């Protein structure tokens, strides 16, 4: 009888340990899920775009990159800056958002802006004497998405503010750019050839150009043309 009671006690202890381990795992899973949701909300993505069923046709990757490279967090660890370059409507923004959302799932802080919205945000911060704080807040991200570089053009003050945000990220975090303007035309974006040259120099050092070609996705699916 004594041995039987010992066996029962051992089994009960094992069940208790197993239950406790299960609760601990469930709590960790819950915390991970909550963190991912917080990161997705903080990122400010304009749409719910994913890599699932993404149409990769018409994309030309860098020679030493495969399709998996921009979808892996490795480029963020290396502080590389993908430049998604090509005509309007070919999927650049979709891919940038999808990469950013995948990074959030890997628990990497991301911030997503159109260039014009970031400039307006920085203008307000400067006007309210909190520019340093705003830049520091943005700088908490390990990946920044700058969508629609070059549209619309920005004035001299906006160019300086954008340049400051880009410079603060140099070799400390990754930036994804989407643009339909090749780098030689970035002087028109910044309104200052020297400022444009400095941004291009930083981008060339760590940039990876992904070229988009083909007809606009919106044109292919526009009911008015059917």
N, C-alpha and C positions, 0 to 999 in steps of 0.2 A: 504493500500500500504506500509505504513511504516513497519508494521509487516512482510509483505512478504519479504521486503528487508533484514530485520534482519534474517529471516529464511534462505534466500539464502546465506547471509554472514556466518551464522553458519555452513551450509553445506559445503561451500567452505573452511572454516577453518578446519573442520574435515577431508576433503579430503587432504588438505595440510599437516596436522599432520600425516595422514595415509601414505601419500607418503614419507614424511621425515623419518618416522619410517621404512618404507620398504627399503629406501636407506641406513639407518643406519645398518639394519640387513644384507643387501646384502654386505655392506662394511666389517662388522665383519666376515661374512662367507668367503669373499674373503681373508681377512687377515689370518683366521684360515687355509684355504686351502694352502695359500702361506707358512705359518709356517710349516705345515706338510710336504710339498714338500722340504723345506730347511732341515728339520730334516732327511728326508729319504736320501737326497743327502749327507749330512754330515756324516751319519752313516757308509757309505762305504760298504753296503751289496753287496756280490759278485753275488747275483742272486735275482730274483723277486719271492720269495717263500711266500705263504700265508697259513693260517689255513683252508681255504676253501677246502673241500674234503680231508683233511689230513687223512691218514690211521693210526688210533690209535691202531690197533691190534698189539700185541707183546710188548706193553709198560706196565710197572708196576710202578704205582705211589707210593709215600710215603703213609703210612697208613692213614694219616689225610689229604691227598690231593685228590681232584677229578680232572677230566679232565679240569675243568674251572680254577683251581688255577694257572697254569703257563701261561695261556692266559689272566689273569687279572693283572692289574698293582699293585695289593695289595702286591705281594711278593717284588716288588721294593720298596714300601713304608717301608716294614719291613727289607730291606737290606738283603734279603735271596739270597742264591747262588745256583741255580739249577745246578746239575751235570748230564749231559746227558751221560750215560755210556752204552756201548754196542759194538757189532761187527761193523766193517766197512760196510757202505752201508745200514744201517737199518733206516735211516731217522733222525739222530741226527742233522746234519747241517740244514736240511730243517726246523725242528721244531725250532731250535735256531733262524734262520733268521725270521721265521714267527712270533715268539714271539717278536722279536726286531721291526719288521715292525708294529705290532699291538701297541707296546709302542709308536712308532713315531706318529701313528694316535691319540693316547691319549696325544700328544704334550710333550712326554718325550724324552729328548736327549739320544741318543744311539750311541755307537761306536762298530763296528764289525771288528775283526781281526782274521786271523789265528795266532796261537802262533808264528810261524816262521816269519810272516810278521811284527808282533809287535816287536819282538826282533830285526829284521833288522832296523826297524824304530828307535828304541831306540839307537841302535849302532850308526847310523848316527847322531842322536841328540847329543850323548855323544862326538863323534868325532868333531862335530862342536861347542862344548861348549854351547849347548842349551838344555841339558837334562831336567833341571828343568822346562823350558818353555814347552817342549813337554809333560811332565807328567802333568803339569797344564792344558794343552789343552785337553788331554785325560780325565782328572779329571772333566771336565765340564759335562760329560755324567753322567746320573743317572743309566744307565745300560751299562755294557761292555760285549761283547761276545768274548770269547776266544775259537776259534775252533781248533780242532786237537791237543789237548794237548798230547805231547809225540811223535808227528810225524812232522818232523824228530827230533831226539835227539838234544839238544842244549848244547853248551860248557859252561864252568864255568862263563865266563863274561856274556853270554846271560842269564844264569840262574839267576845271580844276578840282571840283569836289569828287567827280568820278575818278580822276587820276589819283587822288589821295586814297580813295577806297581800294583801288587796284594796287597802289604802291604798298599799302599796309598789309596786303595779302601776299606780297612777293616772297616766295620760298618759305612761307609759313602755312599756307592753305592752297587748295586748288580752286580755280575758277573755270566754269564752263561758259564759253561765249557762244551765242548764236548770232549770225550776221549774214547778210547777202552782199557785203562789201569786202572785197579782198583787202589784205593788209596794206597794200600800196595806197588805198583810198581812205585809210583811217584818219589822215590829216583833216579831212572834211568833217569827221565826227567830232574831233577834239578842238577844231578851230585854231590850233597852234601846232605847226610842224614839229617843234621841239618836244612838245608834250606827247604828240602821237609817236614820234620816234622812240621816246623813252618807254611807252607802253608796248610798242612793237618789239623793242629789244628784250623786255621782260618776257613777253609772250613767246618769242622765238626760242629763248633759252629753255623753256619748259613746255612749250606749246605742242599739241598734236592735232594736226588738221584732219578733220573728217569731212570729205567733200560729198555734197548732195547734188544729184542730177535728176533730170526728168521733169515731167509735167506736174504742175501743182496738184496736190491731192484734192484740194477743194474744187479745182476746175474739172478734174476727172469725175467728181461726184456731184457736180452742180446740176440740179434738176432743170435749171433754166436753159442748159445747153443740150438737153435731151429731147 
